[in-house]
Amino acid sequence: MRLGTCLLLAAAALAFAAPLNHNQIPAGSAWLAHLDFETFRSSQMGQLITDDISQKHQQKLDALNELLGSNLLTDIQSITLYGPDANEKNAVSLIRGRFNREKLLAFLRLNPSYAETDSDCSSAGSARQA
């Protein structure tokens, strides 16, 4: 049942995806997925799914909100995923939203393989699986 819900959510989000800034995606990318959560949340299906998640998992969401300083149901604007091949270790995710930078970075730094790099006007972090 969870897989079905995830697939439904992904399909609906893809259907509502906003225009993508292709300048952020390397020319050699083999695959790409872009999800516009702002548009999805404003749809009837998005509201139903968001309400369902809130009702079933509010305690966990509250804990994550406290830990990260962001409301994961409302603060994520979009997620773009891409990669040069099918190896998941080479995948890249671009997550746009309203985040508490210090709390998010503190959480990410718990991963021993996390590393920060500077890119144009912002810093980016990465964590590789061993």
N, C-alpha and C positions, 0 to 999 in steps of 0.2 A: 504494500500500500504506500509506503514512503517513497519508493521509486516512482510510482505513478504520480504522486503529488509533485515530486521534484521535476519530472518530465513535463507535467502540465504547467508548472511555474516557469520553467525554462522556455517552453514553446510560447507561452503567452507573453513573456518578457521580450522574446525575440520579435514577436509580431508587432510590438509597440516600440521597438528600438529607434532612438533618435539618430539623426545623422552622426556619423563617426568622423572624427578628425584623422584622416588617413596618414597625415604627416607623423603621427605618433607610432605608426606600425612600420617596422622595417620591410623593405621591398622583398626580402627573401622569406617572409613568413609563409608557412605551408597551410596554416589554418587560422581562423579568427572567429570569435563570438563576441557580440556586444549586447549588453542588457541595459535598458534605460528604466531604472526602477521608479523614477519620478512619474513617468507616464504610466507605467504599470500600476502604481499605487492609486492613481487617479481613475483607473478603470473600475468597472463594477466587479470584475473578477479579482482584480488586485485588492480591492477593499474587502471582499469576502475572505480571501486568503490571509490578508494581514490581520483581520479580526479573529479569524480562526487560530492563527499562530499566537496572538496575544492572549486569547482565552485559555489555550492549552498550556502555554509556556511562560506565563507572566513572571513567575518567580525567577526563572532562569534568565529571562530578558532583563529583569531588574538588576540581577547580579552582574550581568555583562555590562549593562549601562553604567553601573558604579565602577567596575573595573576599568572600562575603556573610556568612560566619560562621553559616550555617544549612544544614541538610541539606534540600534541596528535596523529597526523597522522603518525609521523615518529619515535617518541621516545619510544613508547611502544613496547617492544620486545615480551612479552608473558603474558597471563593471565591464571592462574589456579584457578578454583573454586572447592570447595568441602564442604561436610557437613556430620554430623553424622545422620541426619534425614531430613525430608521434611520441617521443620520449617526454613523459610528464616532468622530468627533472629540468627540461629546457623551456618549460612553459613560463609565460610572463603574465601577470595580472596587473591591470591599471584600475585602481578603485578610487572613484571620485566621490566626495561627500564632505560633510561637516564633521570633523573629528577633533577631539582633544589631543593635540599633537604630542604633548609630553606623556600623557597616559598611554597612548597608543605605542609610542616608541619604547617606553619602559616595558610594556608587555612583549613587544617584538624582541627586545634585547634578552629576554629569557631564553630564546633559542640560541644555543651555542654557535650555530653556523650563520647567524644574522650578520649582515654587513651593510653599512651605509655608503652611498655614493651620491655625488652631486650631479644633477642634470638640469639644464637650462636655468629655471628660476626656483626650483624646489629640490629638496633632497628626497632620495628614494632609498628604500631599504630592500634587502633581499635576504632570503634564508633558503639554503639548499638542504635537501634531504641527504643523509649520509648514504 
